[in-house]
């Protein structure tokens, strides 16, 4: 069994626990299984948590830089050490900006920008995770990293000090850092008070299933997403002879295909991702039972 399941993780649960529960459920249905997930969500965050089953995990390399969409609440006037409400309060009493003020600085955060990750993150610092050092009170700094933010929309003001945003970005972007940096641009402080990931590449709320619903299903096969549907490359369909020759390590010229990546099928069976180069097809990533 290969494929994906797109579970919607509830808040107040770690991604690790969600993976463990789902792995047990899939093991019960299909037997021995390996599970991987694309992009950890902090316990305070909810939202889509795509998981690969068995060899489908090999496709994550083609998906990690895909667009992600988040809904986030930023609470202005105070700061915490983790940059979200799970952390210790460092200071408060700062001013709360207006809708107009916030909207005026948002264009500064669109495009490729340098972003300093939160100290409470999984970033590696001399062989240690940032959050491990931060919890011990170790003083350290993280270098900025290049991230891509496609859009930031201020949706509404949800309370006197809290505003809701919709953020489209590429993988590796820290939403908590956006919160911190928007506040700094307005000469104030802020902390992230809610986060929900509504889309990660082709995985979204529409093709996702809440974790509780997934765990309650008797037959989970209906919510397994096929491996080939998650990658958007054009297709090459091999006949029986060509497929056997590739398995035997013989790579025949394919003169009709442009160079690039392709979804490769042996008849109707998805084999994985191949690359055409110098008029020759080679399988880069096998995904087959």
C-alpha positions as CSV (number, residue, x, y, z in Angstrom):
1,X,0.0,0.0,0.0
2,X,1.4,3.4,-1.1
3,X,-0.4,6.7,-1.0
4,X,-1.1,9.7,1.3
5,X,-3.6,10.5,4.0
6,X,-4.3,14.2,4.7
7,X,-5.2,14.4,8.4
8,X,-6.4,17.7,10.0
9,X,-4.6,17.8,13.3
10,X,-6.4,19.4,16.2
11,X,-4.7,22.0,18.3
12,X,-3.1,21.0,21.6
13,X,-1.7,17.8,20.1
14,X,1.9,17.2,18.9
15,X,2.5,16.1,15.4
16,X,4.5,13.2,16.8
17,X,1.4,11.9,18.6
18,X,-0.8,12.4,15.6
19,X,1.7,10.4,13.5
20,X,1.7,7.6,16.1
21,X,-2.1,7.3,16.1
22,X,-2.4,7.3,12.4
23,X,0.4,4.8,12.0
24,X,-1.4,2.4,14.4
25,X,-4.6,2.9,12.4
26,X,-3.0,2.2,9.0
27,X,-1.1,-0.8,10.4
28,X,-4.3,-2.3,11.6
29,X,-5.8,-1.9,8.1
30,X,-2.9,-2.9,5.9
31,X,-0.2,-4.4,8.0
32,X,3.4,-3.3,8.3
33,X,3.8,0.3,7.3
34,X,6.1,3.3,7.4
35,X,4.7,6.8,7.8
36,X,6.3,10.2,7.1
37,X,4.8,13.7,7.3
38,X,5.3,16.9,5.4
39,X,5.9,19.8,7.7
40,X,5.5,19.6,11.5
41,X,2.8,21.6,13.2
42,X,3.4,22.9,16.7
43,X,1.0,21.6,19.3
44,X,-0.8,24.9,19.5
45,X,-1.5,24.8,15.8
46,X,-4.2,23.0,13.9
47,X,-4.6,22.1,10.3
48,X,-3.6,19.8,7.5
49,X,-0.8,17.3,8.2
50,X,-0.2,15.3,5.0
51,X,1.3,11.9,5.7
52,X,3.0,9.5,3.2
53,X,2.5,5.8,3.4
54,X,5.4,3.5,2.6
55,X,7.2,4.4,-0.7
56,X,5.0,7.4,-1.2
57,X,7.2,9.1,1.3
58,X,9.8,9.3,-1.4
59,X,7.7,11.9,-3.2
60,X,8.0,14.5,-0.4
61,X,11.2,15.8,-1.9
62,X,9.1,17.1,-4.8
63,X,6.5,18.7,-2.5
64,X,8.5,20.4,0.3
65,X,8.8,23.8,-1.4
66,X,5.1,23.9,-2.4
67,X,2.8,26.7,-1.4
68,X,1.3,26.7,2.1
69,X,-1.6,28.7,3.4
70,X,-2.1,29.7,7.0
71,X,-4.7,31.5,9.0
72,X,-3.1,33.2,12.0
73,X,-4.1,35.6,14.8
74,X,-1.5,38.1,16.0
75,X,-2.1,39.7,19.4
76,X,-0.4,43.1,19.7
77,X,0.9,44.8,22.8
78,X,2.9,42.0,24.4
79,X,5.8,39.7,23.6
80,X,6.7,36.1,24.7
81,X,9.9,34.2,24.6
82,X,8.5,31.7,22.1
83,X,6.8,34.4,19.9
84,X,3.4,32.6,20.6
85,X,1.0,32.4,23.5
86,X,2.5,29.1,24.8
87,X,5.6,31.0,25.9
88,X,6.5,33.0,29.0
89,X,5.4,36.6,28.9
90,X,8.4,38.9,28.6
91,X,6.6,42.3,28.5
92,X,3.3,43.9,27.8
93,X,1.6,47.3,27.7
94,X,2.8,48.1,24.2
95,X,0.5,50.0,21.9
96,X,-2.0,48.2,19.6
97,X,-1.8,49.6,16.0
98,X,-4.8,50.3,13.9
99,X,-6.0,48.3,10.9
100,X,-4.7,51.0,8.6
101,X,-1.3,51.0,10.2
102,X,-0.9,47.3,9.9
103,X,-2.0,47.2,6.3
104,X,0.5,49.9,5.4
105,X,3.5,47.7,6.3
106,X,2.3,44.4,4.9
107,X,3.8,45.0,1.4
108,X,7.3,45.1,3.0
109,X,6.9,41.4,3.8
110,X,5.9,40.1,0.4
111,X,8.4,38.3,-1.9
112,X,11.8,36.8,-1.1
113,X,12.8,38.2,2.3
114,X,15.4,37.5,5.0
115,X,13.8,36.1,8.1
116,X,15.3,35.3,11.5
117,X,13.9,32.0,12.8
118,X,12.5,31.9,16.3
119,X,15.0,30.7,19.0
120,X,12.3,28.3,20.1
121,X,12.5,26.2,16.9
122,X,14.1,23.1,15.6
123,X,17.0,25.0,13.9
124,X,20.3,23.4,14.5
125,X,22.9,25.3,16.5
126,X,26.2,23.5,16.9
127,X,24.5,20.2,17.0
128,X,21.7,21.2,19.3
129,X,18.1,22.2,18.6
130,X,17.4,25.9,19.1
131,X,14.5,25.1,21.5
132,X,16.8,22.9,23.7
133,X,19.3,25.8,24.1
134,X,16.6,28.4,24.7
135,X,14.9,26.3,27.4
136,X,18.3,26.1,29.2
137,X,18.7,29.8,29.0
138,X,21.7,29.7,26.7
139,X,22.4,32.9,24.8
140,X,22.7,32.4,21.1
141,X,21.6,33.9,17.8
142,X,20.3,32.5,14.6
143,X,21.3,33.8,11.2
144,X,18.6,35.0,8.8
145,X,17.3,32.6,6.2
146,X,15.8,33.4,2.8
147,X,12.1,32.7,2.7
148,X,9.3,33.4,0.1
149,X,6.0,35.0,1.2
150,X,3.5,35.1,-1.6
151,X,0.8,37.2,0.1
152,X,-0.4,38.5,3.4
153,X,-4.0,39.6,3.8
154,X,-5.4,41.2,6.9
155,X,-8.8,39.5,7.2
156,X,-10.3,41.2,10.3
157,X,-9.8,42.5,13.8
158,X,-11.1,39.8,16.1
159,X,-10.7,41.7,19.4
160,X,-9.3,44.9,20.8
161,X,-5.7,43.7,20.4
162,X,-5.9,40.8,18.0
163,X,-6.0,40.7,14.2
164,X,-6.5,37.7,11.8
165,X,-4.3,37.2,8.8
166,X,-4.2,34.9,5.8
167,X,-0.7,34.1,4.7
168,X,0.5,32.2,1.6
169,X,4.1,31.3,1.6
170,X,6.7,28.7,0.6
171,X,8.1,26.0,2.8
172,X,10.4,27.0,5.6
173,X,8.6,30.2,6.5
174,X,8.0,30.9,10.2
175,X,4.6,32.5,10.8
176,X,5.7,33.5,14.4
177,X,8.6,35.5,12.9
178,X,6.2,37.3,10.6
179,X,4.2,38.3,13.7
180,X,7.3,39.6,15.5
181,X,8.6,41.5,12.4
182,X,5.3,43.2,11.6
183,X,5.1,44.4,15.1
184,X,8.7,45.7,15.0
185,X,7.9,47.6,11.8
186,X,5.2,49.4,13.8
187,X,7.4,50.1,16.8
188,X,5.5,47.7,19.0
189,X,5.4,44.0,20.1
190,X,3.1,41.1,19.2
191,X,2.8,37.4,19.8
192,X,1.0,34.7,17.7
193,X,-2.2,33.6,19.5
194,X,-3.7,31.2,16.9
195,X,-2.4,29.2,13.9
196,X,-4.2,27.0,11.4
197,X,-2.6,25.5,8.2
198,X,-5.4,25.3,5.6
199,X,-3.3,24.1,2.7
200,X,0.1,22.5,2.0
201,X,0.6,22.0,-1.7
202,X,-2.2,19.9,-3.1
203,X,-3.3,18.9,0.4
204,X,-6.0,21.2,1.8
205,X,-9.1,21.2,4.1
206,X,-11.3,20.0,1.3
207,X,-9.4,16.7,0.8
208,X,-8.5,16.4,4.4
209,X,-10.2,14.5,7.2
210,X,-10.2,15.5,10.9
211,X,-8.1,13.2,13.0
212,X,-11.0,12.0,15.2
213,X,-13.1,11.1,12.1
214,X,-10.1,9.2,10.7
215,X,-9.6,7.2,13.8
216,X,-13.3,6.3,14.0
217,X,-13.5,5.0,10.4
218,X,-13.8,1.2,9.9
219,X,-12.6,1.3,6.3
220,X,-9.9,4.0,5.7
221,X,-9.2,3.1,2.0
222,X,-11.7,5.7,0.8
223,X,-9.5,8.5,2.2
224,X,-6.2,7.3,0.9
225,X,-4.9,9.7,-1.8
226,X,-3.2,8.1,-4.7
227,X,0.6,8.7,-5.0
228,X,0.5,10.0,-8.6
229,X,-2.2,12.6,-7.9
230,X,0.1,14.7,-5.6
231,X,2.8,15.5,-8.3
232,X,2.0,17.6,-11.3
233,X,4.5,16.4,-13.8
234,X,3.4,15.3,-17.3
235,X,3.2,11.5,-17.9
236,X,5.1,8.9,-19.7
237,X,3.4,5.5,-20.2
238,X,5.8,2.6,-20.8
239,X,4.8,-0.5,-22.7
240,X,5.7,-4.0,-21.3
241,X,8.9,-4.3,-23.3
242,X,10.2,-0.8,-22.3
243,X,9.3,-1.3,-18.7
244,X,11.2,-4.6,-18.5
245,X,14.3,-3.1,-20.2
246,X,14.3,-0.2,-17.6
247,X,14.2,-2.8,-14.8
248,X,17.1,-4.6,-16.4
249,X,19.1,-1.4,-16.4
250,X,18.7,-0.7,-20.2
251,X,17.8,2.9,-21.0
252,X,16.5,3.4,-24.5
253,X,16.4,6.8,-26.2
254,X,13.0,8.7,-26.0
255,X,13.2,11.1,-28.8
256,X,9.7,12.6,-28.5
257,X,9.9,13.9,-24.9
258,X,11.4,17.2,-23.8
259,X,13.9,17.1,-21.0
260,X,12.5,17.3,-17.5
261,X,10.6,15.3,-14.8
262,X,7.7,13.0,-15.6
263,X,5.3,10.7,-13.9
264,X,6.1,7.3,-15.2
265,X,3.6,4.5,-15.6
266,X,3.9,0.8,-16.6
267,X,0.6,0.6,-18.3
268,X,-1.9,1.9,-15.7
269,X,0.5,1.3,-12.7
270,X,2.3,4.3,-11.3
271,X,6.0,3.6,-11.1
272,X,7.3,6.9,-9.8
273,X,9.1,10.0,-11.0
274,X,11.5,9.8,-13.9
275,X,13.8,12.2,-15.7
276,X,14.4,12.6,-19.4
277,X,17.9,13.8,-20.1
278,X,19.9,13.5,-23.3
279,X,16.9,11.8,-24.9
280,X,17.0,9.0,-22.3
281,X,14.5,8.2,-19.5
282,X,15.8,7.1,-16.1
283,X,13.6,6.5,-13.0
284,X,14.7,8.9,-10.2
285,X,12.2,7.9,-7.6
286,X,10.4,4.5,-7.5
287,X,7.0,4.4,-5.9
288,X,5.5,1.0,-6.4
289,X,4.5,-2.1,-4.4
